[in-house]
Amino acid sequence: MLKIMLYAYHEHNYSSRGIEKACKRDINYMYLLEGRSAPDHATIARFRSIHFGQVADKYLAMMVNYLMDLGEISGKEIFIDGTKIEANANSGMRRDLRLKRDMAWSGQREASRQDP
């Protein structure tokens, strides 16, 4: 079950029902099941709540140590996914949109005054 959970998280599949569905349809999950039947979503959720947190911390720490031994990572820098990206709708664009809207509104008022 741990292999299934780690692979599912690697594939950004966090839903118990999604993992269950993948175990029935995806050949990679079937390979990890080693011929066993696919677990249902309740079993996956139960495993996650009882065992996965403790086991995942241990194995992920082992993986980091292994990658450091291989020289793949240095361990000098730690990155946490907390990326902040400025959206396209920044304050300058909002100001421009307000200006265009106000100009269109004033143009409509001028046109309505001229039409008798």
FENZINOR-V787251 format. One record per helix or strand of 2 or more residues. SS is the DSSP state (hx for helix, st for strand). FROM is the first residue (numbers start at 1). LEN is the number of residues. Records with the same first field share a line. If there is no record, write none. Layout:
# FENZINOR-V787251
SS = FROM-LEN  FROM-LEN
This chain:
# FENZINOR-V787251
hx = 2-9  16-10  27-7  41-30  91-24
